[in-house]
Amino acid sequence: MVSTLPPKERVRESFERAAASYDAAAVLQRQVCDDLLANFDLSSEPDSIVDAGCGTGYGSQLLRSRWPDAQLTAVDFAPAMLTLARHDAHCCLAADIEALPCRDESFAVWWSSLTVQWCDTNRAFAEAWRVLRPGGRLAVSTLGPETFGELREAFAGIDRYRHTLTFTEPAAIEEALSRAGFTDILWQRRTVCLHYPDLKSLLRAVKDIGAHSVGDGARAGLFGRLAWQRVQAAYERHRTAAGLPARYDVILAYAARKK
Ligand SMILES: C[S@@+](CC[C@H](N)C(=O)[O-])C[C@H]1O[C@@H](n2cnc3c(N)ncnc32)[C@H](O)[C@@H]1O
């Protein structure tokens, strides 16, 4: 099967460059971390947690406040992100979450917010299962196919590039978790809409979190003036009193490693 994922090195470089601008733009990312934690139903206190794809550490900070006695390991393949997350974690690993440099059965909780959409989910979940202990729990958030629907529509017919990632249906996430060996899988889906004054600000916000490297070499900056005006006009059709909407199809999933 041909991968629809962008080249990993390009993704890593985008996040590396975005570390300094990330926090100011990460409105959705903070909201999703809050929701992922609020719905994470754990019956016992975990003693060890891995934050897989920690970014600048917002999730790590939340996990640390909720379970202050747990050993927290933050992992990200962009060292500049990891540097900012450093004060929230006991251990920081600059590594790929598809190939964690951790022993089998190291953690009680594997947590990952808005990162697996950049990964081969089969590999990431197989690694999650491997590093979790029997009885361990997984909490993951990702984005579904309705994400950036307006943006895709505005670009449709303008060029043949892909302007957004190919996002995965919740059923496929559930299947990948099950294939990795997870049980007790529960997922929820919700739409979050953010609003921007114009298309430039919307694309700037995506770039500021490092999420603009989507794979086909498309660059809004290489657009001709006419094409850009057509995209803007197409997007303007979605304008509401709150501004230009960007839709995020947020998926939260929880699972257990039984044995
Ligand atoms: C959108 S950010 C989310 C960060 C954080 N979890 C949050 O919610 O704010 C995605 C992060 O995942 C990291 N990332 C993406 N793919 C990764 C991989 N295969 N291995 C490790 N980190 C990865 C990026 O460097 C980036 O910091």
The ligand as an SDF file (V2000), in Angstrom:
LIG
                    3D

 27 29  0  0  0  0  0  0  0  0999 V2000
    0.3170   18.7720   16.9010 C   0  0  0  0  0  0  0  0  0  0  0  0
    1.6710   18.4570   17.9310 S   0  0  0  0  0  0  0  0  0  0  0  0
    0.8800   17.9030   19.4390 C   0  0  0  0  0  0  0  0  0  0  0  0
    1.7620   18.1190   20.6340 C   0  0  0  0  0  0  0  0  0  0  0  0
    1.1260   17.8710   21.9890 C   0  0  0  0  0  0  0  0  0  0  0  0
    0.7560   16.4770   22.1570 N   0  0  0  0  0  0  0  0  0  0  0  0
   -0.0610   18.7720   22.1990 C   0  0  0  0  0  0  0  0  0  0  0  0
   -1.1720   18.2650   22.2560 O   0  0  0  0  0  0  0  0  0  0  0  0
    0.1450   19.9990   22.2900 O   0  0  0  0  0  0  0  0  0  0  0  0
    2.3580   16.9420   17.3250 C   0  0  0  0  0  0  0  0  0  0  0  0
    3.7040   16.6440   17.9450 C   0  0  0  0  0  0  0  0  0  0  0  0
    4.0340   15.2930   17.6310 O   0  0  0  0  0  0  0  0  0  0  0  0
    5.3800   15.2210   17.2520 C   0  0  0  0  0  0  0  0  0  0  0  0
    5.4930   14.0420   16.3650 N   0  0  0  0  0  0  0  0  0  0  0  0
    4.8720   13.8160   15.1870 C   0  0  0  0  0  0  0  0  0  0  0  0
    5.1850   12.5930   14.7200 N   0  0  0  0  0  0  0  0  0  0  0  0
    6.0210   12.0320   15.6330 C   0  0  0  0  0  0  0  0  0  0  0  0
    6.6950   10.7910   15.7040 C   0  0  0  0  0  0  0  0  0  0  0  0
    6.5710    9.8640   14.7410 N   0  0  0  0  0  0  0  0  0  0  0  0
    7.4820   10.5290   16.7780 N   0  0  0  0  0  0  0  0  0  0  0  0
    7.6330   11.4840   17.7710 C   0  0  0  0  0  0  0  0  0  0  0  0
    7.0190   12.6850   17.7370 N   0  0  0  0  0  0  0  0  0  0  0  0
    6.2160   12.9600   16.6880 C   0  0  0  0  0  0  0  0  0  0  0  0
    5.6900   16.5560   16.6000 C   0  0  0  0  0  0  0  0  0  0  0  0
    7.0700   16.8740   16.6410 O   0  0  0  0  0  0  0  0  0  0  0  0
    4.8400   17.5120   17.4470 C   0  0  0  0  0  0  0  0  0  0  0  0
    5.5670   18.0190   18.5340 O   0  0  0  0  0  0  0  0  0  0  0  0
  1  2  1  0
  2  3  1  0
  2 10  1  0
  3  4  1  0
  4  5  1  0
  5  6  1  0
  5  7  1  0
  7  8  2  0
  7  9  1  0
 10 11  1  0
 11 12  1  0
 11 26  1  0
 12 13  1  0
 13 14  1  0
 13 24  1  0
 14 15  1  0
 14 23  1  0
 15 16  2  0
 16 17  1  0
 17 18  1  0
 17 23  2  0
 18 19  1  0
 18 20  2  0
 20 21  1  0
 21 22  2  0
 22 23  1  0
 24 25  1  0
 24 26  1  0
 26 27  1  0
M  CHG  2   2   1   9  -1
M  END
$$$$
